Amino acid sequence: METQSFVVLREGTADWVKMGDSDNSMTTRCRYITKGITIAILTSILSFFGCGQQSNSNMEKLSVTQTIYPTDHKLTMQERKDLTNKFLKQNGVPTLDHLPFVEDYTVARFRDQKEVACKVVVVYGLLHVAYNEKTAEEMIAYYKKYNLWDYVSPKERMYLEKPTRTQEENNLVSWRIECLNVLLWSLRHFNTLPFPIEMCNFSDYKNLPNLENDPTEWISNSKLRNTEDILNETDMIYRIHWAVRDASLNGRPIPANINQDIVMERHFALNWLVMYADEWDEVTTDT
């Protein structure tokens, strides 16, 4: 199969619609998305299944949080940080001892499960637009019909309301599949988030909302998972993201075969879940 590369420029951490020009800024990242990868993602989405977990032994070894963090008590910030750093060091990922804490249960805030479920439907619809399986007009009408338009962020509305969308813009939206993966996990649709090495695989999951029908029942049946799990994953991805950025800034190989784009999207989604910023478009992935 012929392979064609698309170069997608992404500036900053939260702006996924506005395209930037190539420059020397360390905040500008290039994404090379091959036609083969894009087709593979599209095929997975159109199966209307959700993210399953990879089955190879390395991924099983690194399907992380269930085996790292104790479940017999709520963790303090220091406990969680120490456990995360121990795991990362054991798996060849550098850590920074003075990297700040992630908030613990005493002060952490979380999204309401209805808001999370509504955002799942929104992101799922955006992916359909990005892959030309639904028109933007169809999805706008759908969101408004089922009272979801308020959950579409201003930047998402800009994307939908454009007369035409470029391939680069669609590619950027397509990476929200990794955000969708995190949001579905947070609603208990599967048990683990694997180590961020391979793109999520929509192969086993069979309960995504049907965009031909009213999603109200699907939304009302959604339940947020244990908030300790969410804090554990947030701490993990925060420290992984620091290691990835530190390696990139200092010209070193990215450790442990980590996929930088998966890390970016997962960190974004988890920061949204723990209300690092009030609005979707305002979320950053600071390290």
C-alpha positions in Angstrom: 0.0 0.0 0.0 1.3 3.4 -0.9 2.2 5.5 2.1 1.6 9.2 2.1 2.8 11.4 5.0 0.9 14.4 6.3 2.8 17.0 8.4 0.6 18.5 11.1 1.8 21.4 13.1 0.5 21.8 16.6 1.3 24.9 18.6 1.0 24.9 22.4 -0.8 22.3 24.4 -4.5 23.0 24.0 -5.0 24.7 20.6 -5.9 21.8 18.3 -7.8 23.7 15.6 -5.7 26.7 14.7 -2.8 25.7 12.5 0.7 27.3 13.0 3.6 27.9 10.6 6.8 25.9 11.1 9.3 27.7 13.2 12.0 27.1 15.8 9.7 27.4 18.8 10.1 24.6 21.3 6.3 24.7 21.8 5.7 23.7 18.2 5.5 20.0 17.5 5.2 18.2 14.2 3.0 15.1 13.8 3.6 12.8 10.9 0.5 10.8 10.4 0.7 8.2 7.6 -2.1 7.3 5.4 -1.8 3.7 6.6 -2.2 4.8 10.2 -5.1 7.0 9.4 -6.9 4.3 7.6 -6.3 1.9 10.5 -7.8 4.3 13.0 -10.8 5.0 10.7 -11.4 1.3 10.3 -11.4 0.8 14.1 -13.7 3.7 14.7 -16.2 2.6 12.1 -16.5 -0.8 13.7 -18.4 1.1 16.5 -16.4 -0.6 19.1 -14.4 0.9 22.0 -10.8 0.9 23.0 -9.6 -2.6 23.9 -6.3 -3.3 25.5 -3.2 -4.7 23.7 -2.5 -8.3 24.4 1.3 -8.6 24.0 3.3 -9.3 27.1 5.0 -6.0 27.2 1.7 -4.1 27.3 0.4 -6.5 29.9 3.4 -5.8 32.1 2.9 -2.1 31.7 -0.9 -1.9 32.2 -0.2 0.1 35.2 -2.3 1.4 38.0 -4.1 -1.6 39.3 -0.8 -3.2 40.4 1.1 -0.1 41.5 -1.1 1.6 43.9 -2.8 0.1 47.0 -6.5 0.1 47.2 -7.0 -0.4 51.0 -6.8 3.4 51.7 -6.8 6.7 50.0 -3.3 7.8 49.1 -1.6 11.0 50.2 0.1 13.1 47.6 3.5 11.9 48.8 2.5 8.3 48.7 1.2 8.5 45.2 4.2 10.4 43.9 6.6 7.9 45.5 4.8 4.9 44.0 4.7 6.4 40.6 8.3 7.4 40.6 9.3 3.9 41.8 7.4 2.3 38.9 8.8 4.7 36.3 12.4 4.2 37.4 11.9 0.4 37.3 10.8 0.7 33.7 13.6 3.1 32.5 11.6 6.3 32.6 13.5 9.2 34.3 11.9 11.1 37.1 12.4 14.4 38.8 12.3 14.3 42.6 11.1 18.0 43.0 8.4 17.8 40.4 5.2 19.0 42.2 2.5 16.8 43.7 -0.8 16.0 42.1 -3.6 16.9 44.4 -5.0 14.1 46.6 -8.6 13.3 47.8 -8.6 16.1 50.4 -8.6 18.9 47.8 -9.1 17.3 44.3 -12.1 18.1 42.2 -13.7 16.0 39.5 -16.1 16.3 36.6 -19.7 15.2 37.1 -20.4 11.9 35.4 -23.1 13.4 33.3 -20.6 16.0 32.0 -18.1 13.3 31.2 -20.7 11.2 29.4 -21.9 14.2 27.3 -18.3 15.0 26.4 -17.8 11.4 25.2 -20.7 11.8 22.8 -19.4 15.1 21.6 -15.9 13.8 20.9 -17.2 10.7 19.3 -19.2 12.9 16.9 -16.2 15.1 16.1 -14.3 12.0 15.1 -17.0 11.0 12.7 -16.7 14.5 11.1 -12.9 14.3 10.9 -13.2 11.0 9.1 -16.1 12.2 6.8 -18.5 9.7 8.2 -20.9 12.5 9.3 -21.1 16.0 8.0 -20.5 18.8 10.4 -24.1 20.0 9.7 -25.4 16.6 10.8 -23.5 16.6 14.0 -24.4 20.2 14.9 -28.1 19.3 14.4 -27.6 16.1 16.5 -25.9 18.0 19.3 -28.7 20.6 19.4 -31.5 18.1 19.1 -30.3 16.2 22.2 -29.2 19.1 24.3 -25.5 18.5 23.8 -24.5 21.8 22.1 -23.5 23.4 25.5 -20.9 20.6 25.8 -19.3 21.5 22.5 -16.4 23.9 23.3 -15.9 27.2 21.4 -12.9 25.8 19.4 -14.9 22.6 18.6 -17.8 24.8 17.4 -15.3 26.8 15.2 -14.1 23.5 13.7 -17.7 22.4 13.0 -18.9 25.7 11.6 -16.1 26.2 9.1 -17.2 26.0 5.5 -14.4 23.5 4.8 -11.9 21.7 7.0 -8.3 20.9 5.9 -6.7 17.5 6.2 -4.4 18.9 8.8 -7.3 20.1 10.9 -9.0 16.7 10.6 -5.8 14.9 11.6 -5.5 17.0 14.7 -9.1 16.2 15.7 -8.5 12.5 14.9 -6.0 12.4 17.8 -8.9 13.1 20.2 -9.5 9.4 19.9 -7.0 9.1 22.7 -9.0 11.6 24.8 -12.1 9.5 24.1 -10.2 6.4 25.3 -9.5 8.1 28.7 -13.1 9.4 29.1 -14.5 5.9 28.4 -12.1 4.4 30.9 -13.2 7.0 33.5 -16.8 5.8 32.9 -15.8 2.2 33.7 -16.1 0.9 30.2 -12.8 -1.0 30.7 -10.5 -1.5 33.6 -7.0 -0.3 32.6 -5.2 2.3 30.6 -2.1 0.6 29.1 1.3 2.3 29.2 1.3 5.0 26.5 3.2 3.0 23.8 0.6 2.0 21.2 -2.5 3.9 20.0 -5.7 2.8 21.5 -7.4 -0.1 19.7 -11.1 0.0 19.1 -11.7 -3.7 18.8 -13.4 -5.2 21.8 -15.6 -2.6 23.3 -19.3 -2.7 22.3 -21.1 0.0 24.0 -20.4 3.3 22.4 -23.4 5.6 21.9 -25.2 5.2 18.6 -25.1 8.6 16.8 -28.3 7.7 14.9 -30.3 7.5 18.2 -31.0 9.5 21.3 -28.0 9.2 23.6 -29.9 10.3 26.7 -30.2 6.8 28.2 -26.6 6.0 27.5 -25.6 9.2 29.2 -27.8 8.6 32.2 -26.5 5.1 32.7 -22.9 6.3 32.8 -21.0 6.1 36.2 -17.7 7.7 37.1 -15.1 5.3 38.3 -13.3 5.4 41.7 -11.7 8.9 41.9 -8.5 7.4 43.4 -8.0 5.6 40.0 -8.3 8.9 38.2 -5.8 10.6 40.5 -3.4 7.6 40.1 -3.5 7.9 36.3 -3.2 11.7 36.5 -0.1 11.4 38.6 1.4 8.8 36.3 0.8 10.7 33.0 2.0 13.9 34.5 5.4 12.4 35.4 5.6 10.5 32.1 5.0 13.7 30.3 7.8 15.5 32.1 10.2 12.7 31.1 9.1 12.9 27.5 9.5 16.7 27.3 12.8 16.6 29.2 14.2 14.1 26.7 12.9 16.1 23.7 14.2 19.4 25.0 17.6 17.9 25.6 18.0 15.9 22.4 17.7 12.5 24.1 15.7 9.5 22.8 12.2 9.3 24.2 12.3 6.7 27.0 10.6 3.3 27.1 9.2 3.6 23.5 6.6 6.1 24.8 4.4 7.7 22.2 4.5 11.5 22.7 1.1 12.1 21.1 -0.7 9.6 23.2 0.9 11.2 26.3 -0.3 14.6 25.2 -3.9 13.6 24.6 -4.1 11.4 27.8 -2.7 14.2 29.9 -5.1 16.6 28.4 -8.1 14.4 29.1 -7.1 13.5 32.7 -6.4 17.2 33.5 -9.9 18.0 32.2 -11.3 15.2 34.4 -9.6 16.6 37.5 -10.6 20.2 36.6 -7.1 21.5 36.1 -9.1 24.3 34.2 -12.8 25.0 34.2 -13.3 24.8 30.4 -12.2 22.2 27.8 -10.4 24.7 25.6 -8.5 26.1 28.6 -6.9 22.9 29.7 -3.1 22.7 29.5 -0.7 19.9 30.1 1.9 21.7 32.2 4.9 19.8 33.5 
